[in-house]
Amino acid sequence: MELIRAFSVPFGAARDLRRYFGRAVRRFQDRARLALPTENALLGDLGGRFGTFEEFLSAAGRDRDRLPVGDLARPYAAAFLGERYPERRSRILARADSICAHRFDLLGSGPKDLGPRLSWHADFKSGRVWDSRAHFEDLRSGLEDDFGEGADVKVPWELSRFQHLPVLGQALWLSGDRRYYEEFRAQVLDWISENRPGRGVNWTCTMDVAIRAVNWVWAYAFFRPEILADRPFASAFLRSLFVHGRFVAANLENGGPVTSNHYFADLVGLLFLGVLFRGAPEADVWKGMAVTEIAREGERQTYSDGVDFEASTSYHRLMTEMALFSLLVLERSGFRLPALRQRVRGMVEYTAHYIKPDGLAPQVGDNDDGRLQILGEHDADRRDHRHLLAVAACVFDDDALFVLSGERWEEAFWLFGEECARRLERCSAAPRVTVTGRHFAASGSVVLRHEDLYAFVDAGSVGLEGLGAHAHNDTLSVEIQACGRDLVVDPGTGCYTPDLDLRDRFRSTAFHNTVRVDGEEINPIPRTPFALPGVDRPRVARFESRAGFDLVDALHHGYTRLEDPVVHRRIVLLNKRTRRFLIEDRLEGRARHRIEWFFHLAPPFRPVDSGAAPKAQFRAGEVEFEIEPVILPEGTRSFLEEGLYSAGYGRVERAPVVRYDWTGKLPVVGRFALKARRQDGVRAAETS
């Protein structure tokens, strides 16, 4: 018995030992499975259908249907853009030259020269460098140690997504200059040598591995003749792509309580690689799984009204992009998935409605500027989602969507070529398309609009089945635009993990155009940066869109958890005849409470006078804007304060905030008039 006790191990220690040896076994298996295969090994992995690597390369050169592109030819692309849109050609070449000079603007960094050799493992903004030799699981488990310390792992991830490669390919097509191929080749070979499979920070997030694979496939589509004529590079490039597929398949992000955009991106990567390596037993498994799961996740991760379930317009754009391009690849590969097609159509309809009259999207929830790929207008404002409408117009044969896309048709051109060019010519003289107000009932998103007047009202849940990973405390918050200018805006996101205090400020109730009670959050914010459990239970009680007005009446119960429960009810009315909005808040309760109203103004606006009482007056360019409290309880104080605004991830600037503050016994009603007009008198708008 004593001998048994001497060799016994406490339960906790035994568990740790099991985990240690389990990781050791997995890493030994990874070393074999994820090692870059030899050419002969890859031929075996391809099912033995090719006797030599040259035969495989020959087949890869013939089968255009392995790639996600249409029939666009280099001479046509060069002539079309060079002769009809020379400014676009010049912009593409200038962007490609910046890439060759290693000048990048990533996640709010501004243009930065990264030196003669790119540092793939560094956050160049903070100087943090991750160990390129460390196993990805060790790095992944230690990422939280960097939270709040200024380092941002998204920076090396973003660079290693290689979303800049299509620009180099386009530049080669437009100019014939081989140096763009040489730059692509040099970057990929350097990345492969510095990022052994499963080692380093660029393997820690499967989603980013999948997105990198998608962009490498796009690079292959643009550079295919050059790659296939460059046997040593073709060998390294295609073998690495195959390993990317193996890694994604072995590390799918579907182990949590609910799947999200990460898992969907994994599937898109497997779809692209499964089509590229079609016929290889492993690749056919990837493709088969992707087909089944993309259809299933398309239903699971969106509401029945087509809105992504993560409570974020930025993530809706990402999901729509991934679902739309997956649908395109699937249909070009002979698959017909009517349910997925219908759901993607709904996602596009939502996008068309929430895009503001100036072409930008409201910043609801998190915005990390995430994209799957960027085939057109690489330097465009990431809040501009109209490229989705142009692509969808070609997928669904809908000219109205193409008209709504405005000038953002480049992505569609590289996908559809002459078909897009014909649509562009046909739609150039098409009448203006009117987008009306709409309530997306399943998600709680509400759009009020008429001509250049626009409001977005968020009456939806925190999303992600109550987890709220990318949600903000923006319940019943509004964004308002008039006269071509943002007036009242959602301040955005700022950042994720480099500054946790800043992260929580941008998620807070006070950073949104809504009402705060007793200084409390609508939904309590936990310290973890990717959770906002919902307790608010929002509901739209009434929505109407008629010839003369749009109206929404909504409420939430986030403050019913207080000792004296409080219900917030908000009505927003757009009178289309008088061109006015009305915002009215009712706070129902029985006891004494502190009530605060917040209005975050777009950064260009500056105060006209010195104070906010009784009216707050502002000017930006030719537009004057006024907030007037029509009904407020006696004793309300008004303040003009300095807030923050983030137009994109990593970008923060100062902006004015108008706050009204009152303490007293409930119930209480507050009503505000917001008026905007052009000084030149050409167009006037009033929101009241």
N, C-alpha and C positions, 0 to 999 in steps of 0.2 A: 504493500500500500504506500509506504514512504517513497519507494522508487517511482510509483505512478505519479504521486504528488510532485516529486522533484522534476519530472518531465512534463507536467501539465502546464498549459499556457492560459492566462486569463482570456475571457471571451473577446474583449476588445482587441487585445494583441493578436489573437488568432484571426480575427476578422481582418485586421490590417495586413497580416502576413498573407492571407488569401488574396487580398487585393493586390499586394505587391507582386506575388508570383503570377497572378492573373494578368497583370499588366506586362510582366516580363514575357509571358507566353505570347500575348497578343503582339508585342513588339517584335519578337522573333518571327512570328508569322508575317507581320507587316514587312519586315526586311526582305522576305522572299516574295511576298505578293506584290509589293509596291516598288520593288527595284525596277529600274528602267530595263525592259526586256531587250535581249539581243534581237537582231533582225530575224534570225531563225526561230527564236522563241515567239516573236510576234507572228510570223507566218503560221506557226502552229496554233496560236491563239485565234488566228483568222479562219480556222477550220481546215487548214491544209488545202485550200482551194487554189493557192498560188505556189508554183515550184520555186520561184525566186522572188527576191524583193523587187526586182525590176518589173516582173509581171504584175505585182501588186500596184506599183506606181503607175504602170500603164493603164490598169483598170481604173485607178483613182483619177486619172486624167480624162478618161472617157465618160464616166458616169456623173453628169452634172446634177442628177437628181439626188445625189448624196449631200448636196449643199442647199442651204436655205435661201437661194437666190432664184430669180426668174431668168429671163432670156436677155437681160440687158447686156449689150456688147460694148466693149471699150470704145471703139470709134464713135458709136452713137452718143455715148455719155460725154465724150470729150467734145464732140461737135455741138451737142445740145446746150451744155453749160457754157462752153467757150464762146459760142456765137450769140446765144440768146440771153444768157445770164452771166456775163463776164465778171461781174462783181462777186457772184457766188464762187466762181472758179478761183478768183484771187483770194477770197477769204479762206477757202479750203487749203490752198497752197501756203498761205501765210501761217495757218494753224499747223500744217505739217512741218514747215520750217522750224517753228517753235519746238515741236516735238523732237526734231533732229538735234536741236540745240539743248535738249533736256530742260526746257522751260515749261513748268507745269503750274497750274492753278488748281489746287485740290482742297476741297472742304474748307473754303474760306481763307486759304493761305495767301491769296493774291499771287500774281505771276512770280515764280521762284526759279532761279537757275540752280539746278541740282548737281551740276558738275559734270565732268567728262564721263564718269561711270555712275550709274544709278545705284543708290543704296536701297536694296529691296526690303531690308529688315528694319528700317529706321522711320520714326516719326520726325521728319525734318523740321516740324514746327517747334517741338519741345526738345529735340536732341536725343530722345530715348531710342536706344537700339536694342532689339531683341536678339537672343542667341540663335544664330543660324543653324547650329548643330543640335539644338535641343529637340527632343521628341515633341510632336504637336500636342500630345495629351498633357505633358508636363507644362507646356506653355499655356495651354487652354485653362488648366486648373489654376494657374497663377495670374491670369489676367486681372482678376478682381483686386490683386495687390496694388495695381496701378490706378485703381479708381480714385478720383479726387486728387491725384498727384500731378496733374498737368499733361501727362502723356496720353496720346490718343491712338489706339491700335488701328482705328479706322484709316489712318493715313497710309501706312504700308499696304493695308488691304486694298484701298482704293487704287493706288498706283499699280498693284499687281492684278487688278481686274483687267488691265490692258484695254480699257474702253477707247483708248486713243489709237489703237492699231487700224481700225477702219479708215481713219483720216489719212494715214500713210498710204493705204491701198488706193483710196480715191485720188490722192495726189499723183500716184504713179499712173493711173488711168488717164488723168487729165493732162499730164505733162510728158509722160514717157521717160521721166528722169529716174534712173535706176537707183539713185542714192536713197530713195524712199524705201525700196526693198532692202537695201543693205542695212539701213537703220533698223527696220523690222527684224531682220535676221540677227543682227548683233544684240538687240535687246532680248530676244527670245533665248538665244544661246547663253547669254550671260545669266538670265533668270534661271534656266535649267541647271547651270553649273553651280549657282549660289543657293538653290532651293531643292535639295535632294528630296525625293518623295517622302512625305511624312515628317520632314524636319523643318523647323523654323516656323515663324509666325504666320506665313502665308498658307499653311495647311491647317490652321487651328479652327477656321470657320468653313464648314463644308459649302455653305452658300457661296462664299467668295471663290472657292475652287471651281464650282459649277459655272459661275459667271465668267471666270477667266477662260474656262473651256469654250463657252459660247463665243467669246470674242476672238479666241484663237481660231475657231471654225470660220468666223467671218473673215479673219485675216487670210485663211486658206482660200476662201472664196475669191478674194480680191487678188491674191498673189499666186494663184494655183500654177500657172505656167512657169513662173520663176522658181517656185518651190520644187516642182517636179523635175526641173532641169538642174537642180542643185542637190544631187543625190545625198551627200553627207548631211546637209541641213534637213532635207526631207525625212531622212531616217530618224534623226534626233527629234524633230518636231512631231512626227506622227506617233512615234513610240511614246513620247511624253504625253501626248493627248490621250492615248489609250490608258496610260496609268492614271490620268485624271479621272477617267471613267471608272476605273477600278476603285479609286479612293472614294469617290462620291457614293458609289454603290455600297461600299463597306461602312460608310459613316453618315448615313441618312439622318437628318434632323427631325425625326418623328417619334422620339422617345418620351416627350413630355405629355402633360394632360391634354394638350390641344396642339394641333399643327398650325403653322403660320406661313408667312411668305418665305421663310428660310427653306422649309421643306419643298415648297412649290418651286423655288429656284433650283434646288437639287434635282427635281424631276425634269425641269427644262434642260439642265445640263445633260442629263442622261438621254433625253430625247435627241438633242443635237448630235451627241456622240454616237447614239444608237443608229441614227440615220447615216452618219458619216462612215461608220464601220459596219454597215449592214451586211449580214451574212456570217459574221463572226459569232460563234455561239454565245459568248458573253455579251456582246453588243446587242444581239437580238433579245436577250433577257432584259437588258437595260431598256431597250425600246418598248418591249411589251409591257414592262412595269410602268414606264412613263405614260404610255397611252392610257392604261387603265387608271392610274392614280391621278393624272392631270384632269381627266374627266370627273373623277370623284372629288378631288380637292377643289376644283372649280365650283362645284355645288356647295361644298362644306365651308369654304372660306369667303363666300359672298352671301349676302342676304338675297331673298327672292326678288328684290327690286334692283339687283345688280351692283349694290354698294359693297365694297370690301369690308370685312367684319372687324378691322383693326382700328376703326374710329380715326382715320387719318386720310386726308386727301392725297398726301404724298405717297403713302403706301398703297392707296387705291391706284394711283398712276403706275406704280411699280407692278402691282398685280395685274392690272389691265394690260400693260406692256408684255408681261410674261405670258399671260393667257392668250392675247391676240397673236403673238408671234408663234406660240405653240400651235394654235389653230391653223395658222398659215403653213407651218412645216408639216403638220399632220395631213392637211388636205392636199398639199403638193406631193405627199407620200402615198396618197390613195386612200386615206382614212376618212370616213364620214361620221362625225359625232354631232348629231343635231342638237342634243341637249347642251353640250358645251358651246356650240355656235350661238344658241339662243342666250345663254348666260353671258357670253362675251359681248353680245349685242347690247344687253342690259347694262353692262359695265361701261360701255362706250356712251350710251344714252345719258348715264349719270355724269360722265365727264363733260359731255356737251352742255349740260345744264349748269354745272357748278363753275365752269370757266367764266370769268368776269368779262364785262364788255371790252376791257383793254387787253384781253387775251391771257391774263394770268389767273392762276388758281388761288382760292382762299387757302390760308394755312391752318387747316383744322387738324388738331393733334400734332404728332411728331412730323418733322420734315428733315430727313437726312440727305436729301437730294439724290436718293438712290435710283439707279437705272439698271436695266439689263444690258443694254447696248446703246450706242449713240451713233446713228448712221447719218444724221443730218444736223446742221446748225449746232455744232459741238459747243460753241461758246454762248449759246442762247441762255437766257434766264431760265434756271431750272424750275421756276414756278410756272413756266409756259408749257402746258400739257397738250397743245393743239396738234402736235405731230401725230398723236394717237388718232385724231379724227381723220387726218389725211390717209393714214394707213388703213383705218377701218372703212373709209369710203371705197377704197379699192377692194377690200375683202368682201364687203357687203353690197358693192355696186350701188352706192348711195351718194349722189352728187351733193345733197344738202350737207352732209358731213364734210365733204371736201371744201365747200364754200365757207363753212364755219372754221376750217383750219387756217384760213387766211394765207399768210406767206410761209407757213410751216409745212411745206410739201416735200422737202428734200429727202426725208427718210423714205417716204413713199416712192420717190423717183428711183432710189437705189434698189428698192425691192421690186418694183413693177415696170420700170423702164418706160417703154413707148406707151404702154397703157396709161401710166400716170401722166405722161406728157399730153396725150390726147384729152384726158380728163381736165388737165390744167387749162388747156386751150378752150375747152367747152365751158368750163365754169368761170372763166375770166369775165364773161359778160353776163353771168347768171344773176338774177335778182337776189337781193339781200334775204337771208334766212332769219326768221324770227324765232327766238327761243323764249318760251313762256315760263312763268312760275310753276313750280311743281313740288309736291310733297312726296318724298320717297318713304312710304309708310313703314316698310319693314325695318329700315335703319334709323328713321327719325330725322333724316336730313331734309331741310326745307330751303327752297330757293324762291325768292320773290324778285321779279324783274319786269321791267318795261323800258324798251329803248335803252338809254344809257344809265338808267337807274337800276340798282342791283342790291340785294341783301341776301346773305346766307345766315340762316338760323340753325344752330346745332341743338337739336332736341333728341339726340341719340344717346345710347348707352356708352360705357367705356370700352366696349368691344372685346374681342377675343374671349367670348363666353364669360365675361365678368372679370378677366384678369387685368385688362387695361394696360398692356405692355407699352403701347404707343399712344395712349390717350392722355388728354389734359383735362383739368377742371374747367371745362368750357361749356358746361351745360347751360343752355339758353343764351349763350354768347352770340353776338352778331358781328358780321362784317358788312360794311356799307360802302358803295362806290357811286359816284355821280359826277357828271361833267368830265368824264374820262379820268378822274382822279380817285384813288383810294382815300376815303375819309376816315372811317373807323376800321381798324385792322386788328387781326390776331397777331400778337408780337412774334410768333414763330417758336423756334426750338432752342437756338443758341448752340448747344452741344449736348453730348451724351455723358460720357464718363470722365473726361478730363477735369471737370469742375462740377461736383455733385450739388453744391449750393446753387450754382447758376442753373443747373438742370432742373432743380425743384422750383426755383423762382419762375422759370418759363412754363412749368406745368401748373402753377398755382392759380387759384381763383382770382387773385388780385391782378394777374397778368392777362385777364380776359375781360371782355366787354359784357359783364354780367353783374350779379349782386352778391355781396358777401355779408354773412350774418355773424355777428359777435366775433369777428376776426377768425372764424373757423373756415376750414376747407369744405367745399361741396362734398368731395370724397376725401377722406384722410389719406395723406401722401406718406407711404412707407419710405424708409431710407433706401431701399433697393431701387436702382434707377429705371428698371423696366417692369414696374408693377403699379397699378392704380386700381385696387379692388373697388368695384362700384357699389355704392349704397344709395345712389340718387334716384333711381327708378323714374326716369323722365317719361313723359307721355305727351303726345300731341292731341289736344282735346278737339281742335277744330282747324281745318284748313279750307280756304276758298280761293279760287283763282277765276275771276270774272273779267268782263270787258272793262269794268271801271276800277277794279281794285284786286290786290292780292292780300290775303290775311292769314296769319297763323296765331293760334292761341295754344300755348304749351305750358307745362308745369313740371316741377321736379320735387322730390321728397328728401333731398340730401340733408336738410336741416331738421328733419323730424326726429333725428337721434338726439337733439338737444333736450335739456330738462323740460323746457317748454317747446314742444314741436312747432316748427315753422315750415309752411309750404310756400314756395315761390312760384308765382304764375306770371307769365309775360305774354303780352299781345304785341305783335308787330304788324302794322298796316301800311300798305303802299296804295295811295290814292293815285291812280293813273291819270285822272283828269286834271287834278291840281298839281301832280308831280310831287307829292309829299309822302313822307313816312311818319308814322306815329309809333312810339315805343312806350308801352305802359306796363308797369310792374305792380303787382299786388302781393304783399307779404302778409300771410294769414298766421296769426298766433294770438296768445292771450296775455303774455307777460311783456316786460320791458326788454328791448334788444337794441343792439347797435347795428345799423344798416348802412352799407356803403355801396355806392354805384360807381362803376369804372368805365371810362371811355378812353381807349388807346388810339391816338391819332397817328396817321401816317407820318413818317419822319420829315417830309418836306414842309409840313405845316408849321408855322411859327405864329405866336400870339400877336394880335393886332394891338391890344392894349395890355395893361399891366396886371390885370386880375381876371379871375374866372367868375366873379359874381356881379350881377345876376346871370350874365351871359358870358360864354367863352367864345371869343371870336379869333379866327385864325386865317392865314393867307398862305397859299402856295402857288407861285406863278400868277396866272390869271384867275385862279379860283379862290373865292372867299367862302369860309365855312363857319357856321355858328351853331353852338349847342345852347339851347334855351330850356331851362326847367319850366314847364307849363304848370304842373302841379307837384309840389313838394311840401312835406309837413313843416310847420313852423319850427324854427331852430336849426334847420339844415345848414351846414357850412359847406362851402365849395373851395376846392384847392386846385391849383395848376401845378403839377409836379413833373419831375423828370423821370421818364421811364426808359425802357430798352426796347429795341426792335431788331429782329434777326430775319433778314430777307433770304437767308440760306444757311446751311449748316456751317458753323464756325465763324459766322459773320454777325457782329453785334454793333449797333450804333444807338445813339440816344434819340429819344422821341418824346413828345409831350403826352401827358396823361391828365385827364380831367377827372377828379374824384369828388363825389358828394357824400357827406357824412352826417348821419342823424342818429340820435339815441332817443327812444321813447317807447311807449306801449303800443303793441300791435292790436289790430291790423293797421296797415298803412298803404297808401298808394303813391307812386311816383310816376310822372309822365314827362317825357322830354320831346322837344322839337329839334331836329337837326336840319339845318338849311344850308344849301350850297348854291352858289351862282358864279357865273363867269363875269368878270369885270368888263370884258369887251362887249357884253350884251348880245353876243352871237347866239349863245345858248344859255338858258338859265334853268336851274333845277333847285327844288326845295324838298328837303326831307324833314317831315315834321310828324 
